[in-house]
Amino acid sequence: MSRLPTALAATAALTLGALAAASGAPAGAAPPTPERRAAALVAQMTLDEKISQVHTTGTGAGGVSRLVPGIPRLGVPDFLISNGPAGVGTGAVPRQPNATALPAPVALAAGFDPELARRYGEVEGRETGDVGHSLIEAPDVNMVRVYRNGRAFENYGEDPYLAGRLAVADIRGIQSQGVLAEVKHYTANDQETNRRTIDEEIDDRTLHEIHLPAFEAAVKEGHVASVMCAYPSVNGAFMCENRHLLADVLRGQWGFGGFVQSDASATHTAVGSAGAGQDLELRDNGPYDEELKQAVLDGTVSMAQLDTMIERRLAVEIRAGLFDHPRTVTPIDAAAGGAVARSVAEQTSVLLKNSGAALPLDARRLHSIAVVGPYAQAAHPGGGGSAHVNPLYTVSPVDGITKRAGAGVTVRSSDGADPAAAAALAKSSDVAVVIVGDVEKEGTDRTSLSLSGGQDDLVRSVVAANPHTIVVLDSGAPVLMPWLGDVPAVLEAWYPGEEDGNALAALLFGDVDPSGKLPVTFPRSETQTPVSSPERYPGVNGVATYSERLQVGYRWYDAQGQDPLFPFGYGLSYTRFAFGHLTVGRPGHDGRVTVGLDVRNTGSRTGAEVAQVYVTDPASAGEPPRQLKGFAKVTLRPGQVKHVRLTLDRRAFSVWDGAAQRWTVPGGRYTIAAGDSSRDLPLSASVTLPAY
């Protein structure tokens, strides 16, 4: 299928000429703006044609299920939507062409690297275009408030600043390829349990400081084309008809000029959603079909409202070139996508433990390796649901390790279903690598944070048989580790994408230095989380109360004096780093503060470190103890020093004033701390700011 068939392209060209003539513009004058072109097209549509443009169909050429059919007589092309956000997902057609299965977005978050996120987005955007589609539903920037959330793997972790930086870069990467990005799920789509009915009670300050900033960054800095409204209710109104959050905040406060699309079947009433500002319904035969048509005929939705809903999307498409530069379906470049998938997996795995320098492995000193566990013999590229990608190919861990170990090392494998057999295999090997993990998918939350199916017992059996055991976690969110004290090394590989085995082998053998940092806190127990009470999760009587307020993720552990298993921002390396010479400049007239520090590689290997900067507000501000406000990833040779400079803008020192509906800076003394995690901040200084 082509994006815009040749005949339709000719029609589009003729229509453009007709529009220019109709505008009364003299020959040679500048072409009409996308907004004027869109308005002129909509003015020529019949009511039925207009209704056809505000909802997707369930059928179409090639079996497309996320399709807004074009209008050939007006040169309006088909609008095709792909699932995301880990690559081109499978929800668009029953037999979606295969695409690059990128590591899960939570892995990308562990990279703390916007440039890596941009490259990730370029693959998403390029391959969305390659399969002939117009938009990819990515990125997903909801906070990981609930660790058991079945879609935690789709998000960028628990910190709004980190999520915002990565979202902006990912969106720019996607849209650089001539297709549209769609940030989702607006907003607070934080659990799968009762997701279609749950009402979330969230105070305005918590919304603006925790759950909205990544969306705001996507709109203001990423210039995202579309926003998907989510299933839940927020403060009594379903998100897809939440006038305050869609009209007042998204369009009013942030100036969003793109279009709003619903999640699948998240539109409840035509009048409510149209009035709130939802433009496109992701559903066939839903409220935006006959119900909306009748509302227009009755006058409860004006024709002007309907026209605006269509014009917003068409203008975005025109501006992106989707009308005037048709592209035919193109074979996906598997090598290019695979190279990015591997690079992301290598740079985002987090080394959680490495006692006695158990890693990296040295193939020259090994004769045998046992690779065991449920994820040892087949790749575990990603989570389930609409984010699932049919990979172009996969590399299993055992294959990747076998290839890297070389002919002189015997690699044997077991799926771990028989712990005794796995233990025997481990006992007869020099080293054992146990690969365990969780299964996350859309539509359901995990029942607990424990590994399922006897995987903890498998780890215990293997390490008892061979103390030289490396545990690899393929998880989309925190898991409990009751065996942690018994194993020398643990590597969190997340859902590593189609290059699973190659990336894992490169990390285990030290071809790549682990440099990932945790974008989520790992708790010690099921109850040591910010949402361990039923009122907060999964909710009582259909209401989830966000009474933790600003204390989401590491903010809660810090405020409550809790010691997590692994803190936010944590991650080890095969080399060592030191921080020094922190400088904090005087605030400029615009409230900006420049922070500088040195990062030195004090070890014997080249590696990468993430310098993290946290701000502690004056006590009068009522903020959590410390919050991430800047970071930079640097690669250093042994002995090398780099000076890192970060600029903290006024927003880094601001709090949300709900009464005034604006950001304010409480005057006073702010502490700036720097280090390599939220709990390891050896450098600190202060700066005094006036109230703004």
Secondary structure, DSSP 8 states (H G I E B T S, - for coil): --SS-HHHHHHHHHHHHHHHHHTT--TT-----HHHHHHHHHHT--HHHHHHTSB-BS--GGG-SSEE--BGGGTB--EEEE--SSSS-SSSSTT---B-----HHHHHHT--HHHHHHHHHHHHHHHHHTT-SEE---B------TT-TTGGGS--S-HHHHHHHHHHHHHHHHTTTSEEEEEEETT---STTTTT-EEE--HHHIIIIISHHHHHHHHTT--SEEEE-SSEETTEEGGG-HIIIIIIIIIIS---SEEEE-TT----HHHHHHHT--BBSSSSSIIIIIHHHHHHHTSS-HHHHHHHHHHHHHHHHHHTTTTS--------HHHHHHHHHHHHHHH-EEEEEGGG--S--GGG-SEEEEESTTSSS-----BSTT---BS----HHHHHHHHH-TTSEEEEE-SSSHHHHHHHHHTSSEEEEEEE---BTTB--S-SS-STTHHHHHHHHHHH-SSEEEEEE-SS----TTGGG-SEEEE--S--TTHHHHHHHHHTTSS------SS-B-SSTTSSTT-STTTTT-BTTEEE-TTTT--THHHHHHHT---SB-TT--B-SS-EEEEEEEE----TTS-EEEEEEEEE-SSS-EEEEEEEEEE--GGG---S-EEEEEEEEEE-TT-EEEEEEEE-GGGG-EEETTTTEEE---EEEEEEEESBTTB--EEEEEEE---
